[in-house]
Amino acid sequence: MPDGARLSGLALEGKECTSRVADLGALIARGYFARELPPPFTTKPFASLAASRLTVLPAAFHPNPPPPFSSQIAVHNLARPGSLRRRLGIPNPVSFSQIASLVAAHWQTIVAHCVKSPISLTSPQVDASGKRAIDRKAALSDRPIHRARVQSTSRVILRADISQFYPSLYTHSVPWALHFKAVAKIQKTSTALLGNMIDRCLRNAQDQQTIGIPIGPDTSLVIAEVVLTAADVLLAKQVALNGFRYIDDYELGFASYSDAERALSILQGVLNEFELQLNPTKTRIIDLPSPVDSPWSSELRIFSFRPGVRSQRYDLIRYFDRSFELASANPGDPVLRYAISRASSLIVAPSNWALFQHLLLQAACSEPGTLPFAIEQLKRYVDAGYKLDTQNLHSALHNILADHAPRGHGSEVAWALWGLLLFGLPLDDYAMKAVSTLEDVVVALLALDLRSKGQASRTTSLAQWEQAMTADELRGRLWLLSYEANLKGWLPSVGGGDHVAADPNFQPLKAAGVYFYDEQAHATYTPRRPIPTGEEMIPVSGPPEEVEYF
């Protein structure tokens, strides 16, 4: 079983780092807010200020040494396939600038550490596509290729998953991983150790809690890889590894069941060194042969839509019927997300447009998290001149609100509100009353935007959100609402005055016009794959988009 002395050997191993350098501006502009938030949420204005004028911002924005600024993380409740939820974290901008500055300044050191892992497919690298700041080494869609390689020389496969990885990650394990566990414990207050600096900034960002890191920011991927790389190296010292790790999922191949059982015991012991535990419901040893890809994704990927308007109509029905069957048979997988994304390779004939709308909305109402993909598809066709069935869409979005708002399902509510904003539809009074009870900053700002545009009632009480308009809440979990609603003039400061202008850390942001919510997003939003106007109604060349999810 590994011990502290063996942990101390990690810093002596590694490979030469040739990665591109992570940029502070990119980390804030494209790596701050989670990718799952609706389009109005942006950090580009803050990135522009921080990257060019960080030195003139108050000391709290700087990590060396970490100033005594403690804040809470705003939480957004994210839909996932099945019945599980995920809590996305939106750190305070003061706290996030500290963490992002450390990652950018020490990028080469961090990457040199992460390339030590012999099995990671998610080692951090600069995202060359420009979609995010940091990307994983391998895409999620590449896993079947790596799985085939591992299974080609194995008799059994050990699949293991870390239980509640991001929420349970111990911040003190960062210095243990980057340095020496024994040294880090002795020098736990030393600002000379990068791991200590990251640890302290993480705790400052979450009200001094040592358990968990926020899900969503790219910096969390980096920190996760720092810790799990150290675990991988320890594991490799005791087990002949043939396999891979994708974030916190392990797939390792072995010649016998007994070898896999031994490796499982060692893996759990290694993770114990970092205060992590395996998820017993997702950890198992599998006899080969076994599929290398999900049967449902393989089936949908090769589905062929025939030419001709009539044939396309029947194929659409057949395709979505089969997608609904596969979704029912695989409740924990993003079947309908993939099905809608796969349909982006098709141009629907105008006479089949009404049918396609109905099928999209049925999918959106059936599987949590599918609505963003359905809205994007609808927008593609509206931009190409297709007439939207606004009455049907309005009813579907309000059905989603009525179902999910009382249960506090923030992402379903948020995307339904975004759909109303995007297509200029009203938010009914009963729905506004239900929405106004949610303590979710993403939901609150979308609803306030609808209200400011005259698409929602101004008579509904917003007492719960109005309580956030205080100086103290600028460090609380509703900081984004407290700041943005003040900047936009949507809600008054409690007790009068201007609580943002009076705050030494947020006043410079307001003075510079920094916003985190774009009121014009509904007018400027463009789908990722617009339909070329004037073309024949034939399939568009190119592969379907892959669905990336945690």
C-alpha positions as CSV (number, residue, x, y, z in Angstrom):
1,M,0.0,0.0,0.0
2,P,1.4,3.4,-0.9
3,D,2.5,5.8,1.9
4,G,3.7,9.3,2.3
5,A,7.3,8.4,1.6
6,R,6.3,6.9,-1.8
7,L,4.3,10.0,-2.6
8,S,7.5,12.1,-2.2
9,G,9.0,10.4,-5.2
10,L,6.6,11.9,-7.7
11,A,8.4,15.2,-8.1
12,L,11.5,13.5,-9.4
13,E,9.8,12.0,-12.5
14,G,8.5,13.6,-15.5
15,K,8.8,14.5,-19.2
16,E,9.8,17.6,-21.0
17,C,6.9,19.9,-21.4
18,T,6.2,21.3,-24.9
19,S,2.7,22.5,-24.4
20,R,1.5,25.9,-25.5
21,V,1.2,28.3,-22.6
22,A,-2.2,29.0,-21.1
23,D,-3.2,32.7,-21.2
24,L,-4.8,34.5,-18.3
25,G,-7.2,36.3,-20.7
26,A,-8.3,33.1,-22.3
27,L,-8.7,31.3,-18.9
28,I,-11.1,34.1,-17.9
29,A,-12.8,34.6,-21.2
30,R,-13.4,31.0,-22.2
31,G,-12.6,28.9,-19.1
32,Y,-14.5,30.6,-16.3
33,F,-18.2,30.0,-16.7
34,A,-19.3,26.4,-17.4
35,R,-20.0,25.6,-21.0
36,E,-23.5,24.4,-20.1
37,L,-24.8,28.0,-19.3
38,P,-27.2,29.7,-21.8
39,P,-25.6,32.1,-24.3
40,P,-26.2,35.4,-22.5
41,F,-23.7,34.5,-19.8
42,T,-20.2,35.8,-20.7
43,T,-16.9,36.5,-19.0
44,K,-15.2,38.2,-22.0
45,P,-15.6,41.8,-20.6
46,F,-14.1,40.7,-17.3
47,A,-11.3,39.0,-19.2
48,S,-10.5,42.1,-21.2
49,L,-10.2,44.1,-18.0
50,A,-8.3,41.5,-16.0
51,A,-5.8,40.6,-18.8
52,S,-4.9,44.2,-19.6
53,R,-5.3,45.9,-16.2
54,L,-4.9,43.3,-13.5
55,T,-2.2,45.3,-11.8
56,V,-4.5,48.2,-11.2
57,L,-7.3,46.0,-9.7
58,P,-7.4,45.7,-5.9
59,A,-5.0,43.4,-4.1
60,A,-7.8,40.8,-3.6
61,F,-7.6,39.9,-7.3
62,H,-3.9,38.8,-6.9
63,P,-2.8,35.4,-5.6
64,N,0.8,36.3,-4.4
65,P,0.3,36.0,-1.5
66,P,-3.4,35.2,-1.4
67,P,-5.1,38.1,0.4
68,P,-7.7,37.4,3.1
69,F,-10.7,37.5,0.6
70,S,-13.2,34.7,1.3
71,S,-16.2,34.1,-0.9
72,Q,-18.9,31.6,-1.8
73,I,-19.6,29.9,-5.1
74,A,-22.8,30.4,-6.9
75,V,-24.5,27.1,-7.8
76,H,-26.5,26.2,-10.8
77,N,-28.4,22.9,-10.8
78,L,-27.6,21.0,-14.1
79,A,-29.7,18.4,-15.7
80,R,-28.1,15.0,-16.6
81,P,-29.6,11.9,-18.3
82,G,-31.6,9.8,-15.9
83,S,-32.4,11.1,-12.5
84,L,-29.0,12.4,-11.4
85,R,-28.2,16.1,-11.1
86,R,-24.9,18.0,-11.1
87,R,-24.1,21.2,-9.3
88,L,-22.2,23.6,-11.5
89,G,-20.1,26.2,-9.7
90,I,-19.6,29.8,-10.6
91,P,-16.8,31.2,-8.4
92,N,-16.6,34.9,-7.4
93,P,-14.6,36.9,-10.0
94,V,-12.1,38.0,-7.3
95,S,-11.5,34.4,-6.3
96,F,-11.4,33.0,-9.8
97,S,-8.9,35.6,-10.9
98,Q,-6.5,34.3,-8.2
99,I,-6.8,30.7,-9.3
100,A,-6.6,31.6,-13.0
101,S,-3.5,33.8,-12.4
102,L,-1.8,30.9,-10.7
103,V,-2.6,28.4,-13.4
104,A,-1.5,30.8,-16.1
105,A,1.8,31.8,-14.4
106,H,2.8,28.2,-13.6
107,W,1.3,26.5,-16.7
108,Q,4.6,24.8,-17.7
109,T,5.1,23.4,-14.3
110,I,1.6,22.1,-14.1
111,V,1.7,20.5,-17.5
112,A,5.2,19.0,-16.8
113,H,3.6,17.3,-13.8
114,C,0.5,16.1,-15.7
115,V,2.3,14.4,-18.5
116,K,3.8,12.0,-16.0
117,S,0.5,10.0,-16.1
118,P,1.0,6.9,-18.2
119,I,-2.8,6.4,-18.7
120,S,-4.6,9.8,-18.7
121,L,-6.6,10.8,-21.8
122,T,-7.6,14.1,-20.2
123,S,-4.3,15.7,-19.5
124,P,-4.9,19.5,-19.9
125,Q,-3.7,21.3,-23.0
126,V,-4.5,24.7,-24.5
127,D,-7.6,24.5,-26.6
128,A,-6.5,25.3,-30.2
129,S,-10.2,25.4,-31.4
130,G,-10.9,28.5,-29.3
131,K,-14.1,27.1,-27.9
132,R,-12.6,26.8,-24.4
133,A,-9.4,27.9,-22.7
134,I,-8.3,24.4,-21.7
135,D,-9.1,21.1,-23.5
136,R,-8.6,17.4,-22.7
137,K,-5.9,15.5,-24.6
138,A,-8.5,13.2,-26.1
139,A,-12.1,13.8,-27.0
140,L,-14.9,11.8,-25.4
141,S,-15.7,10.3,-28.8
142,D,-12.2,8.8,-29.0
143,R,-12.8,6.5,-26.1
144,P,-13.9,3.5,-28.2
145,I,-10.6,3.7,-30.1
146,H,-8.6,3.4,-26.9
147,R,-11.0,0.8,-25.5
148,A,-10.4,-1.4,-28.6
149,R,-6.6,-1.1,-28.1
150,V,-6.9,-2.1,-24.4
151,Q,-9.3,-5.0,-25.0
152,S,-7.2,-6.4,-27.9
153,T,-4.6,-7.8,-25.4
154,S,-6.8,-8.5,-22.4
155,R,-9.1,-11.2,-21.0
156,V,-10.9,-9.0,-18.5
157,I,-11.5,-5.2,-18.0
158,L,-11.6,-3.4,-14.7
159,R,-13.9,-0.3,-15.0
160,A,-13.8,2.0,-12.0
161,D,-15.3,5.4,-11.2
162,I,-14.4,7.8,-8.4
163,S,-17.4,8.6,-6.2
164,Q,-18.4,12.2,-6.4
165,F,-15.0,13.2,-7.7
166,Y,-15.2,17.0,-8.0
167,P,-17.4,17.5,-4.9
168,S,-15.2,15.3,-2.8
169,L,-11.7,16.4,-3.9
170,Y,-9.7,17.4,-0.9
171,T,-8.0,20.8,-1.6
172,H,-5.0,19.8,0.6
173,S,-4.3,16.9,-1.8
174,V,-3.2,19.4,-4.4
175,P,0.1,20.2,-2.6
176,W,0.4,16.5,-1.8
177,A,0.3,15.7,-5.5
178,L,2.5,18.6,-6.7
179,H,5.2,18.3,-4.1
180,F,5.9,15.7,-1.4
181,K,3.1,14.7,0.9
182,A,5.4,14.8,3.9
183,V,6.9,18.1,2.9
184,A,3.6,19.6,2.1
185,K,2.3,18.7,5.6
186,I,5.3,20.2,7.2
187,Q,5.3,23.4,5.1
188,K,1.5,23.7,4.8
189,T,1.7,27.5,5.4
190,S,4.6,28.2,3.0
191,T,3.8,30.4,0.1
192,A,6.9,29.1,-1.7
193,L,5.0,25.9,-2.6
194,L,2.7,26.2,-5.7
195,G,0.4,23.5,-4.3
196,N,-0.1,25.5,-1.1
197,M,-1.0,28.6,-3.1
198,I,-3.6,26.7,-5.2
199,D,-5.0,25.1,-2.1
200,R,-5.4,28.4,-0.3
201,C,-7.0,30.1,-3.3
202,L,-9.5,27.2,-3.7
203,R,-10.4,27.5,0.0
204,N,-10.8,31.3,-0.3
205,A,-13.2,30.7,-3.3
206,Q,-15.5,28.4,-1.3
207,D,-15.8,30.0,2.2
208,Q,-12.7,28.2,3.5
209,Q,-14.1,24.7,2.8
210,T,-11.5,22.0,2.0
211,I,-13.8,19.5,0.4
212,G,-14.7,19.9,-3.2
213,I,-13.8,22.1,-6.2
214,P,-16.3,23.8,-8.5
215,I,-17.6,21.9,-11.5
216,G,-17.5,24.0,-14.7
217,P,-14.4,26.1,-14.8
218,D,-11.5,24.9,-16.9
219,T,-9.2,25.4,-13.9
220,S,-11.0,22.6,-12.1
221,L,-10.0,20.2,-14.9
222,V,-6.4,21.3,-14.5
223,I,-6.5,20.8,-10.7
224,A,-8.3,17.4,-11.0
225,E,-5.6,16.2,-13.4
226,V,-2.8,17.4,-11.0
227,V,-4.2,15.1,-8.3
228,L,-5.1,12.1,-10.4
229,T,-1.7,12.2,-12.2
230,A,0.0,11.7,-8.9
231,A,-2.4,8.8,-8.2
232,D,-1.7,7.3,-11.7
233,V,2.1,7.4,-11.1
234,L,1.7,5.6,-7.7
235,L,-0.6,3.0,-9.4
236,A,1.9,2.4,-12.2
237,K,4.6,1.6,-9.6
238,Q,2.6,-1.4,-8.4
239,V,0.5,-2.5,-11.4
240,A,1.5,-3.2,-15.0
241,L,-0.9,-0.8,-16.6
242,N,-2.7,-1.5,-19.9
243,G,-5.5,1.0,-20.1
244,F,-6.6,4.6,-19.7
245,R,-8.2,7.1,-17.4
246,Y,-10.8,9.6,-18.7
247,I,-11.1,12.3,-16.0
248,D,-12.2,10.0,-13.1
249,D,-13.1,6.9,-15.0
250,Y,-10.6,4.1,-15.2
251,E,-10.6,1.3,-17.8
252,L,-7.7,-1.2,-17.3
253,G,-7.1,-4.5,-19.0
254,F,-5.7,-7.7,-17.4
255,A,-4.9,-11.3,-18.3
256,S,-7.0,-12.8,-15.5
257,Y,-9.8,-12.0,-13.0
258,S,-7.4,-12.3,-10.1
259,D,-5.0,-9.7,-11.6
260,A,-7.9,-7.3,-12.0
261,E,-9.0,-7.9,-8.4
262,R,-5.5,-7.2,-7.1
263,A,-5.3,-4.0,-9.2
264,L,-8.7,-2.9,-7.8
265,S,-7.5,-3.3,-4.3
266,I,-4.3,-1.3,-5.1
267,L,-6.2,1.4,-6.9
268,Q,-8.5,2.0,-3.9
269,G,-5.4,2.1,-1.7
270,V,-3.8,4.7,-3.9
271,L,-7.0,6.8,-4.0
272,N,-7.2,6.7,-0.3
273,E,-3.8,8.5,-0.1
274,F,-5.7,11.5,-1.7
275,E,-8.9,11.1,0.4
276,L,-10.8,9.7,-2.6
277,Q,-13.1,6.7,-2.8
278,L,-14.3,4.5,-5.7
279,N,-18.0,4.3,-6.5
280,P,-19.1,0.7,-5.8
281,T,-22.1,0.9,-8.1
282,K,-19.9,1.9,-11.1
283,T,-16.9,-0.3,-10.4
284,R,-16.8,-3.8,-11.8
285,I,-14.7,-6.4,-13.6
286,I,-16.0,-7.4,-17.0
287,D,-15.2,-10.6,-19.0
288,L,-14.4,-10.0,-22.6
289,P,-15.5,-9.8,-25.3
290,S,-17.4,-6.6,-24.6
291,P,-18.6,-3.7,-26.9
292,V,-16.1,-0.9,-27.4
293,D,-18.9,1.7,-28.1
294,S,-22.4,2.2,-26.9
295,P,-24.7,0.2,-29.2
296,W,-27.3,3.0,-29.2
297,S,-24.7,5.6,-30.5
298,S,-23.5,3.2,-33.2
299,E,-27.0,2.7,-34.4
300,L,-27.9,6.3,-34.5
301,R,-24.6,7.3,-36.1
302,I,-25.2,5.2,-39.1
303,F,-28.9,5.9,-39.6
304,S,-29.5,7.0,-43.2
305,F,-32.1,9.5,-44.3
306,R,-33.3,8.8,-47.8
307,P,-33.7,11.5,-50.4
308,G,-37.1,12.8,-51.3
309,V,-39.6,14.7,-49.2
310,R,-42.0,11.8,-48.5
311,S,-39.2,9.4,-47.7
312,Q,-37.6,12.0,-45.3
313,R,-40.9,12.3,-43.5
314,Y,-41.1,8.6,-42.7
315,D,-37.5,8.4,-41.9
316,L,-37.8,11.2,-39.4
317,I,-40.6,9.3,-37.7
318,R,-38.6,6.1,-37.7
319,Y,-35.4,7.8,-36.5
320,F,-37.1,9.6,-33.5
321,D,-39.2,6.5,-32.7
322,R,-36.1,4.5,-32.5
323,S,-34.3,7.2,-30.5
324,F,-37.2,7.3,-28.0
325,E,-36.9,3.5,-27.6
326,L,-33.2,3.6,-27.1
327,A,-33.5,6.4,-24.5
328,S,-36.0,4.3,-22.5
329,A,-33.7,1.4,-22.6
330,N,-30.6,3.4,-21.6
331,P,-32.0,6.0,-19.1
332,G,-28.5,7.1,-17.9
333,D,-27.2,7.9,-21.3
334,P,-27.6,11.1,-23.4
335,V,-29.4,9.3,-26.2
336,L,-31.8,12.1,-27.2
337,R,-29.1,14.8,-26.9
338,Y,-27.1,12.7,-29.4
339,A,-30.1,12.0,-31.6
340,I,-30.9,15.8,-32.0
341,S,-27.3,16.6,-32.6
342,R,-27.0,13.9,-35.2
343,A,-30.0,15.4,-37.0
344,S,-28.0,18.5,-37.7
345,S,-26.5,16.6,-40.6
346,L,-29.9,16.8,-42.3
347,I,-31.8,19.7,-43.9
348,V,-35.5,19.1,-43.3
349,A,-37.9,19.9,-46.2
350,P,-40.3,22.7,-45.5
351,S,-43.3,20.3,-45.7
352,N,-41.7,18.2,-43.0
353,W,-40.8,21.2,-40.8
354,A,-44.0,21.0,-38.6
355,L,-43.3,17.3,-37.9
356,F,-39.7,18.0,-37.1
357,Q,-40.7,20.7,-34.6
358,H,-43.1,18.3,-32.8
359,L,-40.4,15.6,-32.6
360,L,-37.8,18.0,-31.2
361,L,-40.1,19.3,-28.5
362,Q,-41.2,15.8,-27.5
363,A,-37.5,15.0,-27.0
364,A,-36.9,18.2,-25.1
365,C,-39.8,17.5,-22.7
366,S,-38.7,13.8,-22.3
367,E,-35.1,13.9,-21.4
368,P,-33.5,16.5,-19.0
369,G,-30.7,18.4,-20.6
370,T,-32.0,18.0,-24.2
371,L,-33.7,21.4,-24.5
372,P,-30.5,23.4,-25.4
373,F,-30.0,21.1,-28.4
374,A,-33.6,21.4,-29.5
375,I,-33.6,25.2,-29.2
376,E,-30.4,25.4,-31.3
377,Q,-32.1,23.3,-34.0
378,L,-35.2,25.5,-34.0
379,K,-33.0,28.6,-34.3
380,R,-31.1,27.1,-37.3
381,Y,-34.4,26.8,-39.2
382,V,-35.9,30.1,-38.2
383,D,-32.7,31.8,-39.4
384,A,-33.1,30.0,-42.7
385,G,-36.6,31.4,-43.1
386,Y,-38.7,28.6,-41.7
387,K,-41.9,29.7,-39.8
388,L,-41.9,28.7,-36.2
389,D,-45.0,27.3,-34.5
390,T,-44.8,29.8,-31.7
391,Q,-48.0,28.6,-30.0
392,N,-46.7,25.1,-29.7
393,L,-43.3,26.2,-28.5
394,H,-44.8,28.5,-25.9
395,S,-46.9,25.7,-24.5
396,A,-43.9,23.2,-24.5
397,L,-41.6,25.7,-22.7
398,H,-44.3,26.5,-20.1
399,N,-44.9,22.8,-19.5
400,I,-41.2,22.4,-18.8
401,L,-41.3,25.4,-16.4
402,A,-44.4,24.0,-14.6
403,D,-42.7,20.6,-14.2
404,H,-39.2,21.7,-13.2
405,A,-39.5,25.0,-11.4
406,P,-41.2,23.5,-8.3
407,R,-38.4,20.9,-8.1
408,G,-35.6,23.5,-8.3
409,H,-34.2,22.2,-11.5
410,G,-32.3,25.2,-12.5
411,S,-30.9,24.2,-15.9
412,E,-34.3,23.1,-17.4
413,V,-35.9,26.3,-16.1
414,A,-33.0,28.5,-17.4
415,W,-33.0,27.0,-20.9
416,A,-36.8,27.3,-21.1
417,L,-36.5,31.0,-20.2
418,W,-33.7,31.4,-22.8
419,G,-36.1,29.9,-25.4
420,L,-38.7,32.5,-24.5
421,L,-36.1,35.2,-24.8
422,L,-34.7,34.0,-28.1
423,F,-38.0,33.7,-29.8
424,G,-39.7,36.7,-28.3
425,L,-42.4,34.8,-26.4
426,P,-44.0,35.9,-23.1
427,L,-43.5,34.3,-19.7
428,D,-46.9,33.8,-18.2
429,D,-47.7,35.1,-14.7
430,Y,-48.1,31.7,-13.1
431,A,-44.7,30.6,-14.5
432,M,-43.0,33.8,-13.3
433,K,-44.3,33.2,-9.8
434,A,-42.9,29.7,-9.8
435,V,-39.6,30.8,-11.3
436,S,-39.2,33.7,-8.8
437,T,-38.9,31.2,-5.9
438,L,-35.6,29.6,-7.2
439,E,-32.3,30.7,-5.6
440,D,-30.4,30.2,-8.8
441,V,-28.5,33.2,-10.2
442,V,-28.7,31.9,-13.8
443,V,-32.5,31.6,-13.6
444,A,-32.9,34.9,-11.8
445,L,-31.0,36.9,-14.4
446,L,-32.8,35.3,-17.4
447,A,-36.2,36.0,-15.7
448,L,-35.2,39.6,-14.9
449,D,-34.1,40.1,-18.5
450,L,-37.5,38.9,-19.7
451,R,-39.1,41.3,-17.3
452,S,-37.0,44.2,-18.5
453,K,-38.0,43.5,-22.1
454,G,-41.7,43.4,-21.3
455,Q,-42.0,39.7,-21.8
456,A,-42.9,39.0,-18.1
457,S,-45.1,40.6,-15.5
458,R,-43.8,43.4,-13.3
459,T,-46.3,42.7,-10.6
460,T,-44.8,39.4,-9.4
461,S,-43.0,39.7,-6.1
462,L,-39.2,39.3,-6.3
463,A,-38.6,39.6,-2.6
464,Q,-36.3,36.5,-2.5
465,W,-34.0,38.0,-5.2
466,E,-34.2,41.5,-3.8
467,Q,-32.7,40.3,-0.6
468,A,-29.5,39.6,-2.5
469,M,-28.9,43.3,-3.2
470,T,-26.4,43.9,-0.4
471,A,-22.7,44.4,0.0
472,D,-22.4,41.1,2.0
473,E,-24.0,39.1,-0.9
474,L,-21.2,40.3,-3.3
475,R,-19.2,37.6,-1.5
476,G,-22.1,35.2,-1.1
477,R,-23.6,32.5,-3.3
478,L,-25.8,35.0,-5.1
479,W,-22.9,37.3,-6.0
480,L,-23.7,37.3,-9.7
481,L,-27.3,38.4,-9.1
482,S,-26.2,41.0,-6.6
483,Y,-23.7,42.5,-9.0
484,E,-25.5,42.1,-12.4
485,A,-29.0,43.2,-11.3
486,N,-27.4,46.4,-9.8
487,L,-25.3,47.0,-13.0
488,K,-28.4,46.6,-15.2
489,G,-30.7,48.6,-12.8
490,W,-33.0,45.7,-12.5
491,L,-33.2,45.6,-8.7
492,P,-32.5,48.3,-6.1
493,S,-29.9,48.0,-3.3
494,V,-31.4,47.0,0.0
495,G,-31.7,50.2,2.2
496,G,-31.0,52.5,-0.8
497,G,-27.7,53.7,-2.1
498,D,-25.5,51.6,-4.4
499,H,-23.9,48.6,-2.7
500,V,-21.8,47.7,-5.7
501,A,-20.3,51.2,-6.1
502,A,-19.4,51.2,-2.4
503,D,-17.6,47.9,-2.6
504,P,-13.8,48.2,-3.1
505,N,-13.5,45.1,-5.2
506,F,-16.6,45.3,-7.4
507,Q,-16.6,49.1,-7.9
508,P,-13.7,48.9,-10.4
509,L,-15.6,46.3,-12.4
510,K,-18.7,48.5,-12.5
511,A,-16.7,51.6,-13.4
512,A,-15.2,49.7,-16.3
513,G,-18.6,48.5,-17.5
514,V,-17.8,44.8,-16.9
515,Y,-20.9,42.7,-17.3
516,F,-21.4,38.9,-17.0
517,Y,-24.8,38.9,-18.7
518,D,-25.3,40.1,-22.3
519,E,-28.8,41.6,-22.7
520,Q,-28.3,41.5,-26.5
521,A,-27.5,37.8,-26.8
522,H,-30.9,37.0,-28.1
523,A,-30.3,39.3,-31.0
524,T,-26.8,38.2,-31.8
525,Y,-27.0,34.5,-31.1
526,T,-26.0,32.3,-34.1
527,P,-26.2,28.5,-34.1
528,R,-23.0,26.6,-34.4
529,R,-24.0,25.0,-37.6
530,P,-26.4,27.4,-39.5
531,I,-28.3,26.1,-42.5
532,P,-26.9,27.4,-45.8
533,T,-29.8,29.4,-47.4
534,G,-30.8,28.6,-50.9
535,E,-29.6,25.0,-51.0
536,E,-31.6,22.0,-52.0
537,M,-33.2,20.0,-49.2
538,I,-30.4,17.3,-49.1
539,P,-28.2,16.0,-46.3
540,V,-25.3,18.3,-45.4
541,S,-21.9,16.8,-45.8
542,G,-19.8,16.3,-42.7
543,P,-20.1,14.2,-39.5
544,P,-22.7,14.9,-36.7
545,E,-21.5,16.8,-33.7
546,E,-20.4,14.7,-30.8
547,V,-22.1,15.3,-27.4
548,E,-19.5,16.1,-24.7
549,Y,-20.8,15.6,-21.2
550,F,-19.2,15.0,-17.7
